[in-house]
Amino acid sequence: MEHPEEPGTTRAWVIHPELTSDPERRDAGPALEEAVALAAALPGMEVVGSQIVRLQRPHPGQLFGTGKTEEIAATLKAREVELLLIDGPVSPVQQRNLEKALGCKILDRTGLILEIFSDRAATREGVLQVEMAALSYQRTRLVRAWTHLERQRGGLGFVGGPGETQIEADRRAIDEQLTRLRKQLDKVVKTRELHRAARAKVPFPVVALVGYTNAGKSTLFNRMTGAEVMAKDMLFATLDPTMRGIDLPGGRTVILSDTVGFISDLPTQLVAAFRATLEEVLGADLILHVRDISHAETEEQAEDVHAIMADLGVDEDVPQIEVWNKVDQLDPDRRAAFETQAERSNDVVAISALTGEGLDRLYDAIDTALTQDTTDEVIELAFADGRKRAWLHEAGVVQSETQSEDGWRIEVRWNAKQAAQYRKAHA
Protein backbone atom coordinates (compact mmCIF):
# COMPACT_ATOMS: atom_id res chain seq x y z
CA MET A 1 0.00 0.00 0.00
CA GLU A 2 1.41 3.39 -0.94
CA HIS A 3 0.95 6.52 1.11
CA PRO A 4 1.34 10.10 -0.13
CA GLU A 5 3.21 11.32 2.93
CA GLU A 6 6.61 13.02 2.60
CA PRO A 7 9.77 10.95 3.15
CA GLY A 8 10.70 10.83 6.82
CA THR A 9 7.17 11.37 8.14
CA THR A 10 5.83 9.23 10.96
CA ARG A 11 2.31 7.83 10.73
CA ALA A 12 0.66 8.59 14.07
CA TRP A 13 -2.64 7.74 15.73
CA VAL A 14 -4.07 9.75 18.65
CA ILE A 15 -6.18 8.32 21.48
CA HIS A 16 -7.86 10.36 24.19
CA PRO A 17 -8.74 8.08 27.12
CA GLU A 18 -11.96 9.37 28.73
CA LEU A 19 -12.27 8.24 32.34
CA THR A 20 -16.04 7.95 32.77
CA SER A 21 -15.61 7.64 36.56
CA ASP A 22 -14.03 11.12 36.79
CA PRO A 23 -16.79 13.66 37.54
CA GLU A 24 -14.47 16.59 36.67
CA ARG A 25 -13.44 15.33 33.25
CA ARG A 26 -13.56 17.74 30.31
CA ASP A 27 -15.65 17.24 27.21
CA ALA A 28 -13.81 14.49 25.32
CA GLY A 29 -14.41 15.99 21.84
CA PRO A 30 -12.45 19.25 22.30
CA ALA A 31 -9.84 17.36 24.35
CA LEU A 32 -9.22 15.00 21.41
CA GLU A 33 -9.02 17.95 19.00
CA GLU A 34 -6.38 19.56 21.20
CA ALA A 35 -4.41 16.32 21.37
CA VAL A 36 -4.47 16.03 17.56
CA ALA A 37 -3.28 19.65 17.30
CA LEU A 38 -0.48 18.83 19.74
CA ALA A 39 0.59 15.91 17.57
CA ALA A 40 0.40 18.04 14.42
CA ALA A 41 2.76 20.56 16.06
CA LEU A 42 5.58 18.02 15.83
CA PRO A 43 7.51 18.18 12.55
CA GLY A 44 7.46 15.05 10.45
CA MET A 45 4.23 13.83 12.05
CA GLU A 46 1.28 12.69 9.94
CA VAL A 47 -1.81 12.08 12.08
CA VAL A 48 -3.70 9.40 10.15
CA GLY A 49 -6.54 9.05 12.64
CA SER A 50 -7.79 9.57 16.17
CA GLN A 51 -10.35 8.20 18.58
CA ILE A 52 -11.85 8.55 22.05
CA VAL A 53 -11.59 5.45 24.25
CA ARG A 54 -13.94 5.43 27.22
CA LEU A 55 -12.69 3.74 30.39
CA GLN A 56 -14.31 3.19 33.76
CA ARG A 57 -10.80 3.09 35.24
CA PRO A 58 -7.28 2.58 33.80
CA HIS A 59 -6.05 -1.03 33.64
CA PRO A 60 -2.89 -1.05 35.82
CA GLY A 61 -0.97 -3.34 33.47
CA GLN A 62 -1.70 -1.91 30.04
CA LEU A 63 -4.14 1.01 30.51
CA PHE A 64 -6.85 -0.60 28.31
CA GLY A 65 -8.58 -3.93 28.82
CA THR A 66 -7.61 -6.95 26.71
CA GLY A 67 -10.51 -6.66 24.27
CA LYS A 68 -10.00 -2.93 23.67
CA THR A 69 -6.24 -3.43 23.30
CA GLU A 70 -6.79 -6.09 20.60
CA GLU A 71 -9.27 -3.81 18.82
CA ILE A 72 -6.78 -0.92 18.86
CA ALA A 73 -3.98 -3.23 17.66
CA ALA A 74 -6.06 -4.27 14.62
CA THR A 75 -6.79 -0.62 13.76
CA LEU A 76 -3.16 0.42 14.05
CA LYS A 77 -1.97 -2.49 11.95
CA ALA A 78 -4.55 -1.79 9.22
CA ARG A 79 -3.52 1.88 9.07
CA GLU A 80 0.23 1.06 9.26
CA VAL A 81 0.63 3.30 12.31
CA GLU A 82 4.18 3.73 13.64
CA LEU A 83 3.50 5.89 16.69
CA LEU A 84 0.56 5.92 19.11
CA LEU A 85 0.02 9.16 21.04
CA ILE A 86 -2.04 8.74 24.20
CA ASP A 87 -3.50 11.98 25.54
CA GLY A 88 -2.99 11.27 29.20
CA PRO A 89 -0.51 9.75 31.65
CA VAL A 90 0.90 6.31 30.84
CA SER A 91 3.01 4.53 33.46
CA PRO A 92 6.31 2.89 32.45
CA VAL A 93 4.80 -0.57 32.95
CA GLN A 94 1.73 0.30 30.87
CA GLN A 95 3.94 1.75 28.14
CA ARG A 96 6.14 -1.35 27.94
CA ASN A 97 3.17 -3.73 27.86
CA LEU A 98 1.22 -1.67 25.33
CA GLU A 99 4.19 -1.29 22.98
CA LYS A 100 4.59 -5.07 23.02
CA ALA A 101 0.86 -5.69 22.49
CA LEU A 102 0.36 -3.05 19.79
CA GLY A 103 3.66 -3.39 17.97
CA CYS A 104 4.41 0.33 17.82
CA LYS A 105 6.11 3.08 19.79
CA ILE A 106 3.97 4.95 22.37
CA LEU A 107 4.23 8.51 23.61
CA ASP A 108 2.03 9.86 26.40
CA ARG A 109 0.90 13.50 26.79
CA THR A 110 3.92 14.49 28.87
CA GLY A 111 6.35 12.90 26.44
CA LEU A 112 4.64 14.57 23.48
CA ILE A 113 4.71 18.03 25.07
CA LEU A 114 8.39 17.53 25.92
CA GLU A 115 9.09 16.62 22.29
CA ILE A 116 7.34 19.81 21.11
CA PHE A 117 9.15 21.97 23.65
CA SER A 118 12.44 20.43 22.57
CA ASP A 119 11.70 21.26 18.94
CA ARG A 120 10.53 24.83 19.66
CA ALA A 121 12.92 26.15 22.32
CA ALA A 122 15.06 28.87 20.77
CA THR A 123 17.14 30.55 23.48
CA ARG A 124 20.02 28.90 25.33
CA GLU A 125 18.03 29.01 28.55
CA GLY A 126 14.98 27.49 26.89
CA VAL A 127 17.04 24.63 25.45
CA LEU A 128 18.62 23.87 28.84
CA GLN A 129 15.26 23.99 30.61
CA VAL A 130 13.79 21.52 28.12
CA GLU A 131 16.75 19.15 28.42
CA MET A 132 16.42 19.14 32.19
CA ALA A 133 12.67 18.54 32.04
CA ALA A 134 13.16 15.71 29.53
CA LEU A 135 15.79 14.03 31.70
CA SER A 136 13.59 14.30 34.79
CA TYR A 137 10.79 12.66 32.84
CA GLN A 138 13.04 9.93 31.44
CA ARG A 139 14.36 9.21 34.93
CA THR A 140 10.81 8.30 36.04
CA ARG A 141 10.61 5.87 33.11
CA LEU A 142 13.39 3.80 34.71
CA VAL A 143 11.77 3.10 38.06
CA ARG A 144 10.65 -0.55 38.31
CA ALA A 145 9.73 -0.53 34.64
CA TRP A 146 11.95 -3.15 33.12
CA THR A 147 13.48 -4.92 36.13
CA HIS A 148 12.57 -8.43 34.94
CA LEU A 149 13.93 -8.02 31.41
CA GLU A 150 17.41 -8.69 30.10
CA ARG A 151 20.30 -7.10 31.96
CA GLN A 152 22.54 -6.39 28.99
CA ARG A 153 22.02 -3.12 27.16
CA GLY A 154 24.41 -0.42 26.11
CA GLY A 155 24.00 3.31 25.62
CA LEU A 156 21.71 5.79 27.26
CA GLY A 157 18.63 5.27 25.12
CA PHE A 158 15.36 4.76 26.90
CA VAL A 159 13.82 2.22 24.59
CA GLY A 160 14.75 -1.28 25.63
CA GLY A 161 14.96 -3.39 28.77
CA PRO A 162 17.70 -2.94 31.33
CA GLY A 163 17.82 -4.96 34.51
CA GLU A 164 18.18 -3.41 37.96
CA THR A 165 21.93 -2.86 37.55
CA GLN A 166 21.46 -1.07 34.25
CA ILE A 167 18.62 1.02 35.70
CA GLU A 168 20.91 2.26 38.48
CA ALA A 169 23.65 3.05 35.95
CA ASP A 170 21.22 4.95 33.76
CA ARG A 171 19.85 6.81 36.76
CA ARG A 172 23.35 7.85 37.85
CA ALA A 173 24.17 9.00 34.32
CA ILE A 174 20.98 11.08 34.22
CA ASP A 175 21.69 12.62 37.63
CA GLU A 176 25.23 13.55 36.53
CA GLN A 177 23.88 15.10 33.35
CA LEU A 178 21.24 17.03 35.32
CA THR A 179 23.97 18.41 37.60
CA ARG A 180 25.98 19.58 34.57
CA LEU A 181 22.92 21.18 33.01
CA ARG A 182 22.04 22.98 36.27
CA LYS A 183 25.54 24.51 36.37
CA GLN A 184 25.20 25.66 32.76
CA LEU A 185 21.73 27.02 33.48
CA ASP A 186 22.98 28.96 36.51
CA LYS A 187 25.46 30.79 34.26
CA VAL A 188 22.79 31.52 31.66
CA VAL A 189 20.34 32.74 34.30
CA LYS A 190 22.97 35.09 35.78
CA THR A 191 23.54 36.61 32.34
CA ARG A 192 19.79 36.91 31.89
CA GLU A 193 19.47 38.62 35.28
CA LEU A 194 22.04 41.20 34.17
CA HIS A 195 20.02 41.84 31.03
CA ARG A 196 16.84 42.10 33.08
CA ALA A 197 18.49 44.53 35.52
CA ALA A 198 19.59 46.66 32.57
CA ARG A 199 16.07 46.53 31.16
CA ALA A 200 14.60 47.53 34.55
CA LYS A 201 16.42 50.85 34.21
CA VAL A 202 14.54 51.51 30.99
CA PRO A 203 11.58 53.48 32.26
CA PHE A 204 8.95 51.92 30.02
CA PRO A 205 6.03 49.85 31.27
CA VAL A 206 6.04 46.13 30.35
CA VAL A 207 2.86 44.77 28.76
CA ALA A 208 2.81 40.95 28.77
CA LEU A 209 0.68 38.82 26.44
CA VAL A 210 -0.53 35.63 28.11
CA GLY A 211 -3.12 33.08 27.13
CA TYR A 212 -3.96 29.50 26.32
CA THR A 213 -1.78 28.05 23.61
CA ASN A 214 -2.97 28.83 20.08
CA ALA A 215 -5.12 31.75 21.30
CA GLY A 216 -3.41 34.07 18.80
CA LYS A 217 -0.82 35.82 21.00
CA SER A 218 2.00 35.70 18.46
CA THR A 219 -0.28 36.92 15.67
CA LEU A 220 -1.32 39.84 17.88
CA PHE A 221 2.32 40.48 18.84
CA ASN A 222 3.26 40.62 15.15
CA ARG A 223 0.33 42.86 14.36
CA MET A 224 1.27 45.30 17.13
CA THR A 225 5.04 45.32 16.57
CA GLY A 226 5.49 44.47 12.90
CA ALA A 227 7.93 41.77 14.04
CA GLU A 228 8.25 38.47 12.23
CA VAL A 229 7.75 36.13 15.17
CA MET A 230 6.69 32.64 14.16
CA ALA A 231 2.89 32.72 14.30
CA LYS A 232 1.81 29.43 12.82
CA ASP A 233 -1.53 27.88 13.65
CA MET A 234 -0.11 25.22 15.91
CA LEU A 235 0.12 24.62 19.61
CA PHE A 236 3.20 25.91 21.42
CA ALA A 237 4.40 27.90 18.41
CA THR A 238 6.13 30.28 20.86
CA LEU A 239 8.33 28.99 23.66
CA ASP A 240 10.67 31.84 24.51
CA PRO A 241 9.55 35.35 25.44
CA THR A 242 10.00 37.87 22.69
CA MET A 243 10.17 41.51 23.70
CA ARG A 244 9.77 44.61 21.53
CA GLY A 245 9.34 48.29 22.24
CA ILE A 246 6.29 49.87 20.60
CA ASP A 247 4.87 53.38 20.54
CA LEU A 248 1.15 53.56 21.26
CA PRO A 249 -0.92 55.99 19.14
CA GLY A 250 -1.13 58.33 22.16
CA GLY A 251 2.65 58.64 22.26
CA ARG A 252 3.41 56.31 25.16
CA THR A 253 6.24 53.80 24.69
CA VAL A 254 5.76 50.32 26.15
CA ILE A 255 7.65 47.03 26.05
CA LEU A 256 5.47 44.25 24.64
CA SER A 257 6.33 40.69 25.72
CA ASP A 258 5.04 37.54 23.99
CA THR A 259 5.12 34.35 26.08
CA VAL A 260 4.67 30.60 25.79
CA GLY A 261 1.07 29.46 25.62
CA PHE A 262 -0.48 27.83 28.67
CA ILE A 263 -2.19 24.46 28.49
CA SER A 264 -4.21 22.24 30.80
CA ASP A 265 -2.38 19.37 32.50
CA LEU A 266 1.03 20.85 31.71
CA PRO A 267 3.65 18.31 32.85
CA THR A 268 4.91 19.18 36.32
CA GLN A 269 8.49 19.05 35.05
CA LEU A 270 7.69 21.84 32.62
CA VAL A 271 5.74 24.04 35.03
CA ALA A 272 8.94 24.30 37.05
CA ALA A 273 11.29 24.41 34.08
CA PHE A 274 9.48 27.23 32.31
CA ARG A 275 8.96 29.46 35.31
CA ALA A 276 12.01 31.42 34.14
CA THR A 277 10.52 31.74 30.67
CA LEU A 278 7.50 33.43 32.22
CA GLU A 279 9.48 35.77 34.48
CA GLU A 280 8.56 38.69 32.23
CA VAL A 281 4.92 38.17 33.24
CA LEU A 282 5.85 38.42 36.93
CA GLY A 283 7.39 41.86 36.35
CA ALA A 284 4.69 43.15 34.00
CA ASP A 285 2.86 46.43 34.59
CA LEU A 286 -0.11 45.21 32.56
CA ILE A 287 -1.22 41.75 31.43
CA LEU A 288 -3.17 41.17 28.22
CA HIS A 289 -5.00 37.87 28.57
CA VAL A 290 -5.58 36.80 24.97
CA ARG A 291 -8.51 34.39 24.55
CA ASP A 292 -9.68 32.49 21.49
CA ILE A 293 -13.29 33.54 21.93
CA SER A 294 -14.37 31.27 19.04
CA HIS A 295 -13.16 28.11 20.81
CA ALA A 296 -15.81 25.78 22.24
CA GLU A 297 -13.97 25.65 25.59
CA THR A 298 -12.85 29.28 25.84
CA GLU A 299 -14.14 29.53 29.44
CA GLU A 300 -12.28 26.40 30.56
CA GLN A 301 -9.12 27.63 28.84
CA ALA A 302 -9.42 30.97 30.66
CA GLU A 303 -9.71 29.10 33.97
CA ASP A 304 -6.51 27.17 33.17
CA VAL A 305 -4.66 30.41 32.43
CA HIS A 306 -5.82 32.00 35.71
CA ALA A 307 -4.79 28.89 37.65
CA ILE A 308 -1.30 28.78 36.12
CA MET A 309 -0.76 32.52 36.70
CA ALA A 310 -1.76 32.01 40.34
CA ASP A 311 0.75 29.11 40.58
CA LEU A 312 3.45 31.35 39.12
CA GLY A 313 2.76 33.96 41.77
CA VAL A 314 1.47 36.71 39.49
CA ASP A 315 0.30 39.56 41.71
CA GLU A 316 -3.47 39.95 41.66
CA ASP A 317 -2.98 43.72 41.80
CA VAL A 318 -1.39 43.78 38.32
CA PRO A 319 -4.07 45.20 36.00
CA GLN A 320 -5.37 42.83 33.31
CA ILE A 321 -7.26 43.31 30.07
CA GLU A 322 -9.08 40.37 28.52
CA VAL A 323 -8.53 40.39 24.76
CA TRP A 324 -11.30 38.42 23.05
CA ASN A 325 -9.52 37.37 19.88
CA LYS A 326 -10.74 35.67 16.68
CA VAL A 327 -14.10 37.50 16.47
CA ASP A 328 -13.70 37.12 12.69
CA GLN A 329 -14.37 33.38 13.15
CA LEU A 330 -17.76 33.93 14.84
CA ASP A 331 -21.10 33.98 13.07
CA PRO A 332 -22.60 37.52 12.84
CA ASP A 333 -25.06 37.10 15.74
CA ARG A 334 -22.53 35.68 18.21
CA ARG A 335 -19.97 38.25 17.12
CA ALA A 336 -22.40 41.12 17.73
CA ALA A 337 -23.28 39.72 21.16
CA PHE A 338 -19.62 39.37 22.20
CA GLU A 339 -18.70 42.83 20.90
CA THR A 340 -21.63 44.42 22.76
CA GLN A 341 -20.60 42.60 25.94
CA ALA A 342 -16.98 43.75 25.53
CA GLU A 343 -18.01 47.37 24.95
CA ARG A 344 -19.87 47.41 28.27
CA SER A 345 -16.73 46.34 30.16
CA ASN A 346 -13.73 48.48 31.00
CA ASP A 347 -11.30 45.59 30.94
CA VAL A 348 -12.46 43.55 27.91
CA VAL A 349 -11.70 44.29 24.24
CA ALA A 350 -12.97 42.23 21.28
CA ILE A 351 -10.52 42.05 18.36
CA SER A 352 -9.23 40.04 15.43
CA ALA A 353 -5.44 39.90 15.48
CA LEU A 354 -5.60 38.43 11.97
CA THR A 355 -7.51 41.33 10.38
CA GLY A 356 -6.56 44.10 12.79
CA GLU A 357 -10.17 44.84 13.75
CA GLY A 358 -10.55 46.32 17.23
CA LEU A 359 -6.88 47.19 17.67
CA ASP A 360 -7.58 50.91 18.10
CA ARG A 361 -9.81 50.09 21.07
CA LEU A 362 -7.11 47.80 22.46
CA TYR A 363 -4.48 50.56 22.25
CA ASP A 364 -6.86 52.94 24.03
CA ALA A 365 -7.53 50.34 26.74
CA ILE A 366 -3.78 49.78 27.26
CA ASP A 367 -3.19 53.52 27.52
CA THR A 368 -6.06 53.95 29.99
CA ALA A 369 -4.91 51.01 32.15
CA LEU A 370 -1.36 52.37 32.32
CA THR A 371 -2.58 55.90 33.07
CA GLN A 372 -4.47 54.75 36.15
CA ASP A 373 -2.63 55.36 39.43
CA THR A 374 -0.45 58.06 37.86
CA THR A 375 0.33 61.33 39.61
CA ASP A 376 1.28 64.77 38.32
CA GLU A 377 4.44 66.33 39.66
CA VAL A 378 6.62 69.35 38.94
CA ILE A 379 10.38 68.86 38.79
CA GLU A 380 12.87 71.77 38.82
CA LEU A 381 16.17 70.97 37.12
CA ALA A 382 19.33 72.99 36.69
CA PHE A 383 20.97 73.22 33.28
CA ALA A 384 23.67 70.89 34.63
CA ASP A 385 21.01 68.18 35.06
CA GLY A 386 20.80 67.38 31.36
CA ARG A 387 20.88 63.63 31.96
CA LYS A 388 17.87 63.78 34.30
CA ARG A 389 15.96 65.83 31.75
CA ALA A 390 16.86 63.37 28.97
CA TRP A 391 15.67 60.46 31.14
CA LEU A 392 12.28 62.09 31.69
CA HIS A 393 11.80 62.77 27.98
CA GLU A 394 12.92 59.25 27.04
CA ALA A 395 10.43 57.83 29.54
CA GLY A 396 7.62 59.74 27.85
CA VAL A 397 6.35 61.19 31.15
CA VAL A 398 6.85 64.90 30.33
CA GLN A 399 3.58 66.83 30.01
CA SER A 400 5.05 70.30 29.60
CA GLU A 401 8.37 72.07 30.02
CA THR A 402 9.37 75.72 30.49
CA GLN A 403 12.84 77.17 30.59
CA SER A 404 14.04 79.85 33.01
CA GLU A 405 17.37 81.55 33.70
CA ASP A 406 18.32 78.77 36.14
CA GLY A 407 17.16 75.69 34.28
CA TRP A 408 13.94 73.81 33.45
CA ARG A 409 10.55 73.54 35.10
CA ILE A 410 9.13 70.18 33.98
CA GLU A 411 5.61 68.89 34.62
CA VAL A 412 5.54 65.09 34.59
CA ARG A 413 2.80 62.46 34.83
CA TRP A 414 4.10 59.11 36.00
CA ASN A 415 3.30 56.06 38.08
CA ALA A 416 5.01 55.04 41.31
CA LYS A 417 7.33 52.60 39.51
CA GLN A 418 8.60 55.26 37.09
CA ALA A 419 9.07 57.78 39.92
CA ALA A 420 11.08 55.21 41.91
CA GLN A 421 13.21 54.33 38.85
CA TYR A 422 13.95 58.01 38.24
CA ARG A 423 15.01 58.65 41.82
CA LYS A 424 17.09 55.48 41.96
CA ALA A 425 18.82 56.26 38.67
CA HIS A 426 19.72 59.76 39.83
CA ALA A 427 20.23 59.27 43.54
Secondary structure, DSSP 8 states (H G I E B T S, - for coil): ------TT-EEEEEEEEEETT-TT---HHHHHHHHHHHHHTSTTEEEEEEEEEEESS-BTTTBS-HHHHHHHHHHHHHTT--EEEESS---HHHHHHHHHHHTSEEEEHHHHHHHHHHHH--SHHHHHHHHHHHHHHHHHTTTTSSTTS-S---SS-SSS---HHHHHHHHHHHHHHHHHHHHHHHHHHHHHHHHHHHHHTS---EEEEEEBTTSSHHHHHHHHH-------SSTT---S-EEEEEE-TTS-EEEEEE---B-TT--HHHHHHTTGGGHHHHT-SEEEEEEETTSTTHHHHHHHHHHHHHHHT--TTS-EEEEEE-GGGS-HHHHHHHHHHHHT-TTEEE--TTT-TTHHHHHHHHHHHHHTT-EEEEEEEETT-HHHHHHHHHHT-EEEEEE-SSEEEEEEEE-HHHHHHHHHHT-
